[in-house]
Amino acid sequence: MKFQEGNIINKLAQIEEHWHPHIVADLNGQQVKLAKLKGEFVWHEHENEDEMFLILKGTLHIAFEAETKTYGPMDYVVIPKGMRHKPYCEEEVHVLLFEPRETVNTGKTESDLRKESLPRI
């Protein structure tokens, strides 16, 4: 196996589309992904996978059924499998995601934002 390494700032510079995660590394059945977010995502849940967001830049709001939480730079949140949520942000946010390889960004929710095949950068 070879090293997987890079620079997060350089990798983020390669991402142009919001809500389109890009794979930067694989780790023990997980994928490490970078994404730029802006605007609203869709309500969704992941039936079998937890998902972790590490906010690198900006302010991310995540609506849950009972409340909305707000996260800033260097905050992280692990959303348990089965928990319905909807991320949104007014200004561009940069995130690092840790998710199982099989995770689809919108879960089973159909949307124009659904990305089943992700580019590797």
C-alpha positions, -999 to +999 in steps of 0.1 A: +000+000+000+013+035-008+010+066+013-021+088+009-011+123+015-018+158+003-026+194+013-062+202+022-060+238+009-047+226-025-074+199-027-102+223-018-090+246-046-098+218-071-135+216-060-158+239-079-193+225-073-211+229-039-225+198-022-203+175-043-179+156-021-145+145-034-125+116-021-091+124-008-082+091+011-094+057+021-090+045+057-101+012+072-132+009+051-139+047+055-135+074+030-121+108+038-139+134+017-137+172+012-166+193+001-177+229-003-212+237+008-234+267+002-272+271+004-295+242+015-291+205+012-320+180+015-336+163+044-321+128+046-307+101+068-282+073+064-298+040+075-266+021+081-238+046+084-227+072+109-212+103+093-187+128+107-184+164+096-153+184+105-159+221+097-128+237+083-141+271+073-174+289+077-206+283+098-227+252+091-262+248+105-277+213+107-314+209+112-325+178+131-361+168+138-361+184+173-336+212+170-310+230+148-273+231+158-246+254+145-210+245+140-180+267+132-143+262+122-127+232+139-160+219+153-170+184+145-202+164+147-209+127+143-244+121+131-257+087+141-271+063+115-308+067+111-309+104+123-327+126+099-309+159+092-306+188+068-273+208+065-275+244+053-253+275+053-256+311+041-219+315+031-196+289+017-184+263+042-155+238+038-159+204+054-139+172+058-161+142+060-155+107+074-179+081+061-181+044+052-172+038+016-208+029+007-224+061+020-244+081-006-246+118+003-284+119+002-291+085+017-322+071+000-336+106-007-338+113-044-324+148-053-305+166-080-278+169-053-274+131-051-238+119-060-234+082-062-200+083-079-175+106-064-143+119-080-109+113-063-086+142-060 
